[in-house]
Amino acid sequence: MSRAEDIRAAQESLESRDWSDAVVDDTPPTTKGEHVRPVPERHRRRVMEDAEARGVKPGAILREIVEAHYATLDAAGDEPITVRPADVVRALAQVARRERPAAA
């Protein structure tokens, strides 16, 4: 079959409205999803430096960060906790001043 015949056959199959022989391909994609968002330059630089130092691609560093974040959330659980109001006020004040809490 010539290239022109291949193209013509492909066009005819695309123009057909008969999908009775169609097969659904529900296999999951082999590639992972990609999300592109702007990040501050300091974060981008740090990820690039970490990747270069470890000899991996930046995506590997980002995957580790995301996995660690969700592992932390999962470990925290949904159990209610009791917190003294004074501790909440103190923590919020520290965040507002951008200070890290002192070690207990």
C-alpha distance (Angstrom), angle and dihedral (degrees) to the residues before:
residue distance angle dihedral
M1 . . .
S2 3.80 . .
R3 3.78 124.5 .
A4 3.80 90.9 -106.4
E5 3.81 90.5 53.0
D6 3.81 90.6 48.5
I7 3.79 90.6 52.2
R8 3.80 92.2 46.8
A9 3.83 91.6 49.8
A10 3.80 91.3 48.8
Q11 3.80 91.7 49.8
E12 3.80 91.9 49.2
S13 3.79 91.8 51.6
L14 3.80 90.6 49.5
E15 3.80 91.7 50.1
S16 3.80 92.6 51.3
R17 3.81 115.6 103.1
D18 3.80 93.5 -162.7
W19 3.79 107.0 106.0
S20 3.80 96.0 161.0
D21 3.81 91.7 115.7
A22 3.80 94.1 44.9
V23 3.79 117.8 128.8
V24 3.79 121.0 -150.3
D25 3.78 112.9 -129.9
D26 3.79 104.2 -153.2
T27 3.78 97.8 164.1
P28 3.79 111.1 130.0
P29 3.78 115.7 -107.8
T30 3.78 115.7 -96.0
T31 3.78 93.6 -138.0
K32 3.75 125.6 74.9
G33 3.77 123.4 -119.5
E34 3.74 119.3 -93.6
H35 3.78 125.4 -144.2
V36 3.75 122.1 -170.6
R37 3.77 118.8 -162.7
P38 3.78 130.9 155.1
V39 3.79 113.1 -106.6
P40 3.78 130.2 -171.7
E41 3.78 113.4 -84.8
R42 3.82 92.0 -118.2
H43 3.82 90.6 59.0
R44 3.79 93.6 45.3
R45 3.79 91.0 49.3
R46 3.80 92.3 48.7
V47 3.81 92.9 50.1
M48 3.81 90.6 48.8
E49 3.82 92.0 48.6
D50 3.81 92.4 48.2
A51 3.80 91.3 48.5
E52 3.78 92.8 49.1
A53 3.81 92.8 46.6
R54 3.81 91.4 51.2
G55 3.79 95.7 39.9
V56 3.80 94.8 -121.3
K57 3.78 135.5 116.1
P58 3.82 118.5 -91.7
G59 3.81 89.1 -114.3
A60 3.80 89.6 65.4
I61 3.81 90.2 56.0
L62 3.80 91.6 47.6
R63 3.83 91.4 49.3
E64 3.81 89.8 52.7
I65 3.80 91.2 50.0
V66 3.81 92.6 49.9
E67 3.82 93.0 44.9
A68 3.82 91.4 49.1
H69 3.80 90.7 49.1
Y70 3.79 93.6 52.6
A71 3.81 92.3 42.5
T72 3.81 88.2 55.4
L73 3.80 91.2 49.4
D74 3.81 91.4 47.8
A75 3.80 91.7 48.6
A76 3.80 91.4 51.1
G77 3.79 91.0 59.4
D78 3.78 127.3 -170.1
E79 3.78 98.3 -84.9
P80 3.81 113.8 132.4
I81 3.78 114.9 -116.3
T82 3.79 133.6 -162.8
V83 3.78 116.8 -121.6
R84 3.78 127.3 179.2
P85 3.82 111.9 -119.2
A86 3.81 90.2 -128.8
D87 3.82 89.7 58.5
V88 3.80 91.0 51.2
V89 3.81 92.1 49.9
R90 3.81 91.3 47.4
A91 3.83 92.2 49.0
L92 3.80 92.4 48.3
A93 3.80 91.0 48.9
Q94 3.80 90.1 51.9
V95 3.79 91.5 50.3
A96 3.79 90.4 48.4
R97 3.81 89.5 53.2
R98 3.81 89.2 42.7
E99 3.77 91.2 -124.6
R100 3.74 124.5 144.3
P101 3.80 116.4 -121.5
A102 3.78 113.4 -101.0
A103 3.79 116.4 -110.0
A104 3.79 111.8 -95.6
